[in-house]
Amino acid sequence: MQGILNAVSEVFWYAWWLWVPLLLFPLFESTWLFWRQQVFKHELEFVHMEIRIPREVTKSPRAMEQVLMTVHNLRNAPADPEEKWWDGEVTRWYALEIVSFGGEIHLYVRAWRKQKEIIQAAFFANYPDVEIVETDDYIDRLPASVGEMYKSGYDLWGSEFILEREPAYPIRSYMDFESPDEEKQFDPMSTFLEVLGKVKREEMLCIQYLIRPASMKWRDKYQPLVEALRTRHQKIGGAGGAKPTIGMEFPHILPTFPVKQSGGDEDALRVIGRAIMTRTPGETDVLKAVEENLSLPPFETLIRFVYLSPKELYFDTLPRRGLRGAFNQYAAADLNWFERNERISTRVKIWDFPFFFPHARLDCRKSRVLADYRAREIPPETSVGKIIRSKFLHWEHSRMFLLSVRSLATLFHPPTYQVLTAPHIKRVESRKTGAPAGLAIYGGEEEMEKFK
């Protein structure tokens, strides 16, 4: 036995030139790709735009869904090995942000500068009265680091939201809040504005949606789930003492065949052997919602938020429970809902794993949340990248998930006329119109005078 072990060790020793590169190649591959992708990201130039709301927005969030459809059509992806491994191309991402400075609320969009006109055109086409203008980046109003924050006498609470179930299950959309009765119409943005409007004068509360267009092939990924929902059934009769259905005592004349229900589809009931198999109305609704959700273009999404406040005013219940309550309005027990990513949350106790240095771990989490929010960067795609971006006592735990354009439009859209925003959002008082008819394209001062 000892001789065999010695022979094997000798083979490994003399063949090191073969197996060592094989073991190190995945590490090299991941490191190389991370480096090239970081170069690509840092060469991108972004533009920051503010959405200025008119006195009245009559369009429903369906208009925002159309805007996001346009954004999704701008999706890029590496098309060949050179673009992936040398250019390091990644799908460009966007930021949708709702920010409250002392109760004054602003809506922002961040995009690749070369796509500025396309994004503006998408908004103008669907929201003719909305203005979307380039502005300075408000991120400079946030402290550059936790050390600077503490010196200014401020403290921070921050976290991320994630989906609790698989992305194929949608959240409640804006269509679930609509009603034929105008008095019962409700815009879910009003709940957010109520929370953001409670921010005191020297405080800031910021919500950030980082979105990246994803492949339409997500339906293929979740096709097994759809098939499982389609075949989910319930036995009626012949079980648990239930009264059997008429005719079930003659199984030899009951082959498997579809039975059409009044007001239902042909798949709702099937006679199989001694039992009738059916889906409940709730299961049918879930299947319909999942299939409709998967038919829409998806975005990889990351939801972050930070709350900054002077220590004497600091009240973390506002973001910790107030925002959670605002996101809970989209919850559906049989579909999907949001939960905080507790591995990101700036709340650490001695009984939390790994059970030591709670104060140091808390500062590390605050530093990570603040830095990630300011940078607006998406998590690395490679394992080496995640290790490099991790910090002492706090690893990379950010999670992106898929949301359809409808779900995303429900979360972020210009508030409709049902929302009382006068105390919180500055409205555009005048409406922009086109140039007067007959305006001279060419000409001197004399021709221009008559149009003044």
C-alpha positions in Angstrom: 0.0 0.0 0.0 2.8 2.3 0.9 4.4 1.6 -2.5 1.3 2.6 -4.3 1.0 5.9 -2.4 4.7 6.6 -3.2 4.1 5.9 -6.9 1.1 8.2 -7.1 2.9 11.0 -5.3 5.8 10.7 -7.7 3.4 10.9 -10.7 1.8 14.1 -9.2 5.3 15.5 -8.5 6.7 14.9 -12.0 3.4 16.0 -13.7 3.1 19.3 -11.7 3.5 21.2 -15.0 0.2 19.7 -16.1 -2.2 19.7 -13.2 -1.0 23.0 -11.6 -2.0 25.1 -14.6 -5.3 23.2 -14.8 -6.1 24.2 -11.2 -5.0 27.8 -11.6 -6.6 28.5 -15.0 -10.2 29.1 -13.6 -8.7 31.5 -11.1 -6.7 33.3 -13.8 -9.8 33.4 -16.1 -12.0 34.9 -13.3 -9.4 37.5 -12.4 -8.8 38.5 -16.0 -12.5 38.9 -16.8 -13.0 41.0 -13.6 -10.1 43.3 -14.6 -11.4 43.8 -18.1 -14.9 44.4 -17.0 -13.8 47.0 -14.4 -11.9 48.8 -17.2 -15.0 48.8 -19.3 -17.2 50.1 -16.5 -14.8 52.9 -15.5 -14.7 54.2 -19.1 -18.5 54.7 -19.2 -19.6 58.3 -18.9 -23.0 58.8 -17.2 -25.4 61.7 -17.2 -27.8 62.6 -14.3 -31.2 63.8 -15.1 -34.1 65.0 -12.9 -37.7 64.3 -13.7 -39.7 67.5 -13.1 -43.4 66.8 -12.5 -46.1 69.1 -14.0 -49.1 70.3 -12.1 -51.1 67.2 -13.1 -50.0 63.8 -14.4 -53.0 62.1 -16.0 -51.0 59.2 -17.4 -51.1 55.9 -15.5 -47.9 53.9 -14.7 -48.5 52.1 -18.0 -46.7 55.1 -19.6 -43.7 54.4 -17.5 -43.9 50.8 -18.6 -43.6 52.0 -22.2 -40.5 54.1 -21.2 -38.9 51.0 -19.7 -39.7 49.1 -22.9 -37.6 51.6 -24.8 -34.8 51.3 -22.3 -34.8 47.5 -22.5 -34.5 47.8 -26.3 -31.1 49.6 -25.7 -29.7 46.4 -24.2 -26.1 45.6 -25.2 -24.2 42.4 -24.5 -20.8 41.0 -25.7 -21.4 39.4 -29.1 -18.1 37.6 -29.6 -15.0 36.4 -27.5 -13.1 39.7 -28.2 -15.9 41.8 -26.8 -16.2 39.6 -23.7 -12.6 38.8 -22.9 -10.7 41.8 -24.2 -13.1 44.7 -24.2 -14.7 43.4 -21.0 -18.1 44.5 -22.2 -21.0 44.2 -19.7 -24.6 45.2 -20.2 -24.9 48.9 -19.3 -27.1 49.7 -16.3 -29.3 52.6 -15.3 -30.3 54.2 -12.0 -33.8 55.3 -11.0 -33.8 57.2 -7.8 -36.3 58.8 -5.4 -34.6 61.2 -2.9 -35.9 63.3 -0.1 -33.9 66.2 1.1 -35.6 67.3 4.3 -39.0 66.3 3.0 -38.5 67.8 -0.5 -38.7 64.9 -2.9 -36.9 64.6 -6.3 -36.9 61.9 -8.9 -33.7 61.2 -10.9 -32.6 59.0 -13.8 -28.9 58.1 -14.5 -28.0 56.8 -17.9 -25.1 56.4 -20.3 -24.4 59.9 -21.7 -24.6 58.7 -25.3 -28.2 57.6 -24.7 -29.4 60.8 -23.1 -31.5 62.0 -26.0 -33.1 58.6 -26.5 -34.1 58.5 -22.8 -35.5 62.0 -22.9 -37.4 61.2 -26.1 -38.9 58.1 -24.4 -40.2 60.2 -21.5 -41.5 63.0 -23.8 -43.3 60.5 -26.0 -45.2 59.0 -23.0 -45.3 62.0 -20.6 -45.7 65.1 -22.9 -45.9 67.5 -19.9 -43.0 66.0 -17.9 -39.6 67.7 -18.1 -36.4 65.6 -17.8 -33.3 67.8 -17.7 -29.6 67.2 -17.0 -28.6 68.3 -13.5 -25.7 68.1 -11.1 -25.3 64.8 -9.3 -26.9 65.0 -5.9 -24.6 62.3 -4.6 -22.0 64.9 -3.7 -24.4 66.0 -0.9 -23.7 62.7 0.8 -20.6 62.2 3.0 -17.7 60.6 1.1 -17.0 58.1 3.9 -18.2 56.9 7.3 -15.4 58.8 8.9 -16.5 62.0 7.3 -20.1 61.3 8.3 -19.2 60.8 12.0 -17.1 64.0 11.9 -20.2 65.9 10.6 -22.3 64.5 13.5 -24.4 62.3 11.3 -25.4 58.6 11.5 -26.6 56.2 8.8 -29.1 53.4 8.3 -29.1 51.5 5.1 -30.0 48.2 3.5 -31.2 46.5 0.3 -34.5 44.8 -0.6 -34.7 41.4 -2.3 -37.5 39.2 -3.6 -38.6 36.5 -1.2 -39.6 34.0 -3.9 -38.4 33.1 -7.4 -38.6 36.1 -9.9 -41.1 34.3 -12.0 -43.7 35.1 -9.3 -44.7 38.8 -9.8 -45.4 41.4 -7.1 -48.7 43.2 -7.2 -48.6 45.6 -10.1 -50.2 49.0 -10.7 -53.1 47.2 -12.4 -54.1 45.7 -9.1 -54.5 49.2 -7.6 -56.7 50.5 -10.5 -60.4 50.6 -10.3 -63.3 51.6 -12.6 -64.5 53.9 -9.9 -62.4 57.1 -9.9 -62.9 57.6 -6.2 -61.3 54.2 -5.6 -58.2 54.9 -7.8 -55.0 54.6 -5.9 -51.4 55.3 -6.8 -48.9 53.2 -4.8 -46.4 56.0 -5.1 -48.4 57.9 -2.5 -47.3 55.6 0.3 -43.6 56.2 -0.6 -44.2 60.0 -0.8 -45.8 59.9 2.7 -42.8 58.2 4.2 -40.3 60.4 2.3 -42.2 63.5 3.2 -41.7 62.8 6.9 -37.9 63.4 6.6 -36.9 66.3 8.8 -35.0 69.4 7.4 -31.4 68.2 8.0 -32.1 64.5 7.1 -31.9 62.6 3.8 -33.7 59.5 2.7 -32.6 58.0 -0.7 -34.0 55.0 -2.6 -32.0 53.6 -5.5 -33.1 51.2 -8.2 -30.2 49.9 -10.3 -31.6 48.2 -13.4 -29.9 46.3 -16.2 -31.8 44.9 -19.2 -31.9 41.1 -19.1 -32.5 38.5 -21.8 -36.0 37.7 -22.9 -35.0 34.0 -22.5 -35.9 34.1 -18.8 -39.1 32.3 -19.7 -37.0 29.3 -20.7 -35.3 29.3 -17.4 -38.6 29.2 -15.5 -40.5 26.9 -17.9 -40.2 23.9 -15.4 -41.9 26.1 -12.8 -44.7 26.9 -15.2 -45.2 23.2 -16.1 -45.3 22.4 -12.4 -48.0 25.0 -11.9 -50.0 23.6 -14.9 -50.0 20.1 -13.5 -50.8 21.0 -10.0 -54.1 19.4 -9.1 -56.5 18.4 -6.4 -58.6 15.3 -6.1 -62.3 15.6 -5.8 -64.3 12.6 -4.6 -63.2 9.2 -3.4 -60.7 10.5 -0.8 -61.1 11.4 2.9 -64.6 10.2 3.0 -65.8 12.8 0.4 -68.8 11.8 -1.6 -67.7 10.4 -4.9 -68.6 12.1 -8.1 -71.4 10.6 -10.2 -70.1 7.9 -12.5 -66.9 7.3 -10.6 -68.0 3.8 -9.5 -67.5 2.7 -13.2 -63.8 3.4 -13.8 -63.7 0.9 -16.6 -65.8 3.3 -18.8 -64.0 6.5 -17.7 -60.9 7.0 -19.8 -58.8 10.1 -19.4 -60.4 13.0 -21.3 -60.9 16.7 -20.9 -64.1 17.9 -19.3 -65.2 21.4 -20.1 -66.4 23.5 -17.1 -69.0 26.2 -17.4 -67.0 29.5 -17.6 -63.6 27.7 -17.3 -61.0 26.3 -19.6 -60.6 22.7 -20.8 -57.7 22.1 -18.6 -59.6 23.0 -15.4 -61.0 19.5 -14.9 -59.8 16.0 -16.0 -61.3 12.7 -15.1 -58.5 10.3 -14.4 -59.3 6.8 -13.2 -61.3 7.0 -9.9 -60.8 10.7 -9.2 -61.4 14.1 -10.8 -58.3 16.3 -10.9 -58.7 20.1 -10.8 -56.9 23.3 -10.1 -58.4 25.7 -7.6 -59.4 29.2 -8.8 -56.4 30.6 -6.8 -54.0 28.2 -8.5 -55.4 29.2 -11.9 -54.8 32.9 -11.0 -51.2 32.2 -9.9 -50.5 30.3 -13.2 -52.0 33.2 -15.2 -50.0 35.8 -13.3 -46.7 33.9 -13.7 -47.2 33.3 -17.4 -48.1 37.0 -18.0 -45.1 38.1 -15.9 -42.7 35.9 -17.9 -44.0 37.3 -21.2 -42.7 40.8 -20.4 -39.1 42.1 -20.8 -37.1 41.7 -17.6 -34.5 43.8 -15.8 -31.9 42.7 -13.4 -32.7 44.9 -10.4 -30.9 46.0 -7.2 -32.8 48.0 -4.6 -30.7 50.1 -2.1 -31.7 52.8 0.3 -29.8 55.0 2.8 -31.0 57.3 5.6 -28.7 60.0 6.9 -29.5 62.1 9.9 -27.9 64.2 12.6 -27.4 62.0 15.6 -29.7 64.1 17.8 -32.5 63.6 15.2 -31.6 60.0 14.2 -34.7 57.8 14.2 -34.1 54.6 12.3 -37.7 53.4 12.6 -38.6 55.7 9.7 -36.5 53.9 7.1 -36.4 50.5 8.8 -40.1 50.1 9.2 -41.6 52.9 7.2 -40.0 51.9 3.9 -40.6 48.3 4.7 -44.3 49.1 5.1 -44.3 51.0 1.8 -42.8 48.0 -0.1 -45.2 45.6 1.7 -48.1 47.1 -0.3 -46.8 45.2 -3.3 -46.9 41.8 -1.4 -49.2 39.0 -2.5 -49.0 35.9 -0.3 -49.6 33.5 -3.2 -47.2 35.4 -5.5 -44.2 37.5 -4.3 -43.0 40.1 -1.9 -40.0 42.1 -0.7 -37.8 41.4 2.3 -34.7 43.2 3.6 -31.4 41.7 2.8 -30.3 41.3 6.4 -26.7 40.6 5.4 -26.5 44.1 4.2 -28.6 45.9 6.8 -26.7 48.2 9.2 -27.9 46.4 12.3 -25.5 44.0 14.0 -25.9 42.3 17.4 -23.5 40.1 19.4 -25.7 37.1 18.7 -25.4 37.6 14.9 -23.0 35.3 13.1 -19.9 35.3 13.4 -20.6 36.5 17.0 -17.6 38.8 17.5 -16.6 42.5 17.0 -20.2 43.7 16.5 -19.2 47.4 16.6 -16.4 46.9 14.0 -18.8 44.8 11.8 -21.4 47.5 12.0 -19.0 50.2 10.9 -17.9 48.0 8.0 -21.5 47.5 6.9 -22.2 51.3 7.1 -19.0 51.9 5.0 -20.1 49.3 2.4 -23.7 50.6 2.1 -22.6 54.2 1.8 -19.8 53.4 -0.7 -22.0 51.2 -2.9 -24.8 53.8 -2.9 -22.5 56.5 -4.0 -20.7 54.4 -6.6 -24.0 53.1 -8.1 -22.1 50.0 -9.2 -23.7 46.6 -9.8 -22.1 43.5 -8.1 -19.2 41.8 -9.9 -20.1 38.9 -12.2 -17.0 36.8 -11.3 -16.2 35.0 -8.0 -12.8 36.6 -7.8 -14.4 40.0 -8.3 -16.7 39.4 -5.3 -13.7 38.4 -3.2 -11.8 41.5 -4.2 -14.7 43.8 -3.5 -15.3 42.2 -0.1 -14.1 44.1 2.9 -12.7 43.0 6.3 -15.5 41.6 8.4 -18.0 42.1 5.6 -18.2 40.1 2.4 -20.0 41.0 -0.8 -23.7 40.1 -0.2 -25.6 42.3 -2.7 -28.1 40.4 -4.7 -29.7 41.3 -8.0 -33.0 39.8 -9.1 -35.2 39.9 -12.1 -38.3 42.2 -12.3 -40.5 42.6 -15.3 -41.1 46.1 -16.8 -44.5 46.1 -15.3 -43.3 45.5 -11.8 -40.5 48.0 -12.2 -43.0 50.7 -13.5 -45.1 50.0 -10.5 -42.2 50.8 -8.2 -41.0 53.9 -10.0 -43.1 56.3 -12.0 -44.1 60.0 -12.0 -46.9 60.3 -9.4 -50.3 60.5 -10.9 -52.9 63.1 -10.2 -54.4 61.0 -7.4 -51.3 61.7 -5.3 -51.3 64.8 -3.1 -47.7 65.9 -3.6 -47.9 69.7 -3.4 -46.1 70.0 0.0 -43.3 67.6 -1.1 -42.6 67.8 -4.8 -41.9 71.1 -6.7 -44.2 71.2 -9.7 -43.5 72.6 -13.1 -45.8 75.6 -13.3 -45.7 76.2 -17.1 -46.0 73.8 -20.0 -43.4 73.7 -22.8 -44.8 74.1 -26.3 -43.4 73.8 -29.7 -42.1 76.7 -31.8 -44.7 79.0 -33.4 -45.8 78.1 -36.9 -44.0 80.0 -39.6 -40.8 80.3 -37.7 -38.0 81.1 -40.2 -35.3 78.4 -40.3 -32.9 80.7 -42.1 -32.7 84.4 -42.0 -31.2 87.4 -40.2 -32.2 89.6 -37.3 -35.0 91.3 -39.4 -36.8 88.0 -40.0 -36.5 87.0 -36.3 -37.9 90.2 -34.9 -41.5 89.5 -35.8 -41.4 86.3 -33.7 -40.2 88.0 -30.5 
